[in-house]
Every structure is written in structure tokens, then in C-alpha cells.
Amino acid sequence: MSDPTNSQAPQPGSFQPVQQPVGAPPPKSGSSAVKIILIIVGVIFFLGLIVAGIVGYGIYRVAHSIHKDANGEITINTPKGAISANPDQTFTASDLGIAIYPAATQGKGGLRMTIGSKSMVTANFLTPDSPDKVMAFYKGLAGPNAQTMSTGSGGIITMQSSTNSVTVTVAQSPNENNGETQITIVNTTGTSSN
């Protein structure tokens, strides 16, 4: 038999400390995870407000830089210049830097743009003549230094000097403009040749 005085049971009046087990600390409550999620949501919301403010300011600036007058001309003012478009604006040969094809009627989509010391005028014209006849007319005006590229339905002629560049694009689409040949002339001034 065992000796009762030699047992591991605490004796009355004696105190034995209980050792804490070594290992992981007790789990924390779930409130710290909620705090982290709320902080992340708050940061995303704050960034969203900043982006919305920037976009709103940009829209405000654009809205105040666009003007439409009584004639339907739309003008956009930029820090470097102005862009204007008017569906009823007519262009002359001096505006375009080259003659307008005889008996061609001006189409929609004219544009005049000035940015700094450079300007660009774009106009569209329609004619019942074939693209080959229109290309021959503009090749005769362009001279031997012009660059010409032919396509299946027309072509492109580019003439450059030290102060301007004129590009004439001729195209025919049987599904558009009642099968007429479209002529687009772009005159850019204030450029330098390379």
C-alpha cells in the first residue's frame, strides 16, 4: 500500500501554484477583425470620393469650355487654342489649301481647329464622278512631289511644304452617300516638313 503522507494531493494548509500551459495565447475576440474590415472599407470609400471629385471637376471644366452659338457652331476652348465645328460652315479653296473638285457639293462634318500656332481645316465633299476621275484631278494639282496611295475604292494624295500639309482622301462606298464619291480634304498649317 502507499503511504498517505507521500501522496501528490495537496495537504490542508499548503498552497501549490498551478502552472499555465505554454503555447498559443488564447484567441482574441472577433471585434479586431471587424475593425480591420471597417478600416479597409473606409479607405476605399475615401478614395472613391476623391476619384468622384476629380471626375466631377473634369466634367465641370469640359462643360464650361464648350460653347454653342445661335448658328449651331460648337466651339471648344482649350488652354492651347480653340476647336470649332459647324455642320453648315462652308470652306473655300484658300481655307483648304487646294482647289475644290468642280461641281462637288460640301457634305457634313466640317471642322476648324486652332491650337497654338497650328491650325487644321477639314471638309467633306460629294460628287457623282468616279473615284478615278477625282484622283486624276487632284494628282494634276498636286504635282510630282506629292505622295499618292491608291486603294480599291479611291486613294490618298498628300502634299507637304515647310508650312503646311494637305491630304486629299477619295473614297466611294456603294452603301453610303447614294454611291457618290466622297472627297475629304485636310489642310494643316504651321507644320514643318521632316
Phi, psi and omega in degrees: 000158181268156180280125182292339181279344183260017183278162181276352181290140179296141178274150178300135178089353178257149182239126175240123180291146178265126180279139177282140177292141178273135181162206182291144176293160180298147181298141178280165180287162182288354184293331179290325176295321178295320179298317180296317179297318179295323178294316179297317178297321179296318179295316179298318178297317180296316177296322176299320177297320179296314179298317179298321178296317180295315179297317179299319178295320178298317178296319178301315181296316181295317181298326180272355177260353180257129180230140176236124182268182185294336180275000180090003179283130179256128179238132176245119179266130177239166178300335182262350181162199184232150175237128179230143178222135179216119182296340182256002182289134177256147181243148179257172178298326179289328175296323187267348178078005179202158181294150175274138182304134182303135177066013176281144177256141182286132178264186180276162175102023177287148184213139174232126183226135176231121177228113183063232181267005182252148177219157179218135176236131178233134178217150179244140179227155179234143176214147176283351181292159182288155177301325179297318180294320179292318179298319179298320179299312183285331174296322178295324179282329188287327181088177187287340182274359181285151175262130183235136175227125180264145176237175180295335183238022180154231180172181181227133177237130180235129176239131181231146171226187181288341183245343180207167178222130178240127177239128178245122177248127181243127181211149175230130176235119182296340182270347182240154175054035179056031178079005180285160178277132179259135178242124176243124181244128177238121179245116178249124180245158181087013179259165175240143181283149181261000000 
